[in-house]
Amino acid sequence: MSRSSSFVASWAVRFRRFLARRGFSRFALKQYLIVARAFLRHLEARGVDPTAAQPSHIRSFLKRELVRYRHRQRREPRDLVDWRSHYTAPIHQLFRCAQGAWPPPSDLDRRLAGFVVHLRRKRFSRSAVINYRIVARRFLSFLEGGAVAVERVCPADVAAFVADERGCYRRRHGREPKRFVIWRCSLTGSVHELLRWVQGCWPPPPMHSWYERFRAHMTKTSPDRMTRGHYVFTVGKFLEFLEAQRISAEAVEPSHVEAYRRIKLAEYRRRHGRPPKDLGQFRRETTVPIHRLLRLVHGQWPPPSPPHPELDQLRVALVPMRYRPSSRERVESVARHFLDHLRAAGIPLERVRPADLDAYLRRDLRQCCRRYGHPPRRLEAWRCKHTRPLQALLRMAQGCWPPPPPAPTTPIARFGHELHEGFRRWMIETRGLSELTFIKDWGTAAYLLEWLDERASAKGLGRLTPTDLDAFIAWRTPHLRRATRAGVCQGLRSFLRYLHGAGFIERDLARCVTSPPQYWNASIPSSFTDAQVKAMLATTRQDRRPHGKRDYAILLLLATYGLRAGEITRVRLEDIDWRGERLRITQSKTGRSVELPLMSPVGEAILKYLRHGRPESEHRQVFLRHRAPYSPFDRGSCLSSIVHRRLRATGLPFSGRHGAHAFRYARAVSLLRASVPLKSISDLLGHSSAASTEVYLKLATDDLREVGLELPAEVTP
């Protein structure tokens, strides 16, 4: 055997044993040995021992084999990467057998080894460590090709690496990555972690004095690490934008912030191929950190418009109302935007009309829709948030808001105004009815005047006929419930009696108005069960907040006395006689004052609310709203929301209408079951007739079952 054969054979035997110890298959052993013998002959021809071989020897061998392949096959390899791997995999294993490690450790390998240790200390998963190491090797190789030290890498170098990888992907696959954002993140995640490990911080912070000040400011004011990082990162990008535009932070204007936001939106669309799903959320994430920076720089942001004297007066007026600072800022912001709108439109604040306010709100709503991409989710809450501050501003400027309606100018309008005032005096002063009853009946009268149109005059009313009234009722009531239709007919009769008494019509047409048939006790009213009442009281009593004490006192009044909601809202401090243990109530329908015994639990609940829950106020009503400006309830229906909220807090099932009035039915049933006379119940509930109280008998179903007759045996199912 020649020397060359012994050289190749000895290394082939050693290589075969090396592969066998590592569990290579028989087929892999055969293929690896074929390539290894060819490479060993190549080294032998150059007098190089495998223990001293270098990567250059592998490159020269691959170059020779590629020339042979082209000469033999007369074409290029179909997959150059696969063809190359066919040779390099066995050769690398041969060098590991000969030299112990391959490729020979370099600065790149030593840096990669340290990076892997860093990833393991941060508890990255095994698969993540492998993927990060592969990408980091490609990035470091790219930097070596460009002679760029990793300690001096800038964002432009990372962008160039991503562009180079994108070109390689297009050449290899013949197309762009399907999900470009995810593909890009598979590269930048590893690169950014490597650069944070090498440079200590990535992306590199801008060399800007305001960046460090803002970072220190966020460290003091924001305990949340994620929020602090998001704000600092966003501000850093904004400062880079300002540096590129050569704009100092002190000279920033709102137009610069808007231009930056448009740039970020365009970047988002290019990166994701679509606009953000929630445009309002994207806008807030982009601009809120910038506004915080600019408030730190300028002291106030957005920059204030020219001063409004009315705004200073509003600030003074808000002080006794005890708004929180954040609420005062919101009220002032809404008022400032409205005053800016009035100044641009040339409308003095003293001459604002409801139509001007409605036009401003419509414009503001359109701007809100354009800004966030959708209307407010709770339109009524949005409207209240804007109208209440503006109404307070207008009341301060004009003394009264909404302003009284303008004086009637046409004869028909003047005649309608005279009818309104005369009918009001007749209802309240002559008949002694309440304001609410007048408002209800005047609503029907106003519909009649609208229906009469040109005939709504003294002569036209004088020519009214029963046929006209039937036609009006047919026009007004087809879509109403039976009870509502009966209410319309009752209001119409009241108005016709007034017209007859005032001499507008000669004949009393009220007798010609026939209500739809009302079947007495045709339906069962909604009421609370004893379990629901006890659960609501127990749940509300556990609420230690100020409005919890208020709600508990209100529910106890409803459950103990069965009062109407409006009677509770009108209770004043002087209506409670603490020494005499009496409670004076002004009944809603009759207007009479009645005195009730102040029960100990009710008195204790009211006293606890007055001492520990009721805000300081100049109002004399006992129960106030728990939010500034701590005003009394406008109407009794406001208590229904309190009752409904407390009922839901119990977790008990319920159905139907369950407002404050349901307590009256529940209290009436409990008194009936306690054998209290019907006349006494009527007096307690404020009914002028015992017949009005008989409706509550329908709820005492258990008592009715006890007196029911048994069916004969032959008809028992």
BELTA-V779113 format. One line per field, one symbol per residue. phi: phi as a letter, one per 20 degrees, with the letter a starting at -180 (. if undefined). psi: psi as a letter, one per 20 degrees, with the letter a starting at -180 (. if undefined). Layout:
phi = ???
psi = ???
//
This chain:
phi = .ffffffffffffffffffffemfffffgffffffffffffffffdmdegfdfcgfffffffffffffffffelaegfcffffffgeffffffffffednbbffgcfffffffffffffffemffffffffffffffffffffffeldfffdfdgfffffffffffffffffdmaegfdfffffffefgffffffffeenbbfffffcffffffffffffddfeffffffffffffffffffffeldfffdfcgfffffffffffffffffdmafffdfffffffeefgffffffffenbbfgffgfdffffffffffffflffgfffffffffffffffffffemdfffdfdgfffffffffffffffffdnafgfcfffffffeffffffffffednbbfffffffdefffffffffffffffffeefemeeffffffffgffffffffflfefcfffffdfcgfffffffffedfeefffffffffffffffffffffenfcfdffffeedfffdeflfceffbeegfffffffffffffefgfffffffffffffedmfffffffefdffedeffelcceceffeemedcddfefgffffffffffeccfffbefeffdcfecgelefffbfffffffffffffffnefbbmeceffffffffffffffemfgfffffffenefcfffefffffeeffffffdfeffgffdff
psi = prgghhgggghhgghghghhhjkqrgghggghhghggghhhghhhjkpqhijqrhhhgghghgghhggghhgikrqqgnhgggghhghghghhghhhgihpqqppahgghhhghhggghhhjlqrghhggghhgghghghhhhhhjlpqhijprhhhghhgghghhghgghgijrqpgnhgggghhghggghhghhhgihppqpqqmphhghghghghhhiohphggggggggghghhhhghghilpqhijprhhgghgghhghghgghhgijrrqgnhggggghghghghhghhhgihppqpqrqqphhhhhhghhigiilqqghhghgghgghghghhghghikoqhijprhhgghgghgghgghghhgijqrqhnhghgghhhhghhhgghhhhihppqqqqqpqhqhgggghgggggghghhggggikrrhhgggghhgghhhghhhhdijmrghghhjqrhhggghghhhhjhjqrghhhhhghghggghhhghghijhqhqnihiiopqqpoopkhqpqqrqrhhgghggggghhioiqgighghghghhgghgikqqghhghiprhiionhgilqpppoqghhjqpqpqpoqghgghggghghhihpqpqiqiqgprqjqqklrrphrhihhhhgggghghhhjqqqrapmahhhhgghhgghhghjkpqhhhggggikpiqhhhiihihhilhhhhhhjqqqqqhijp.
//
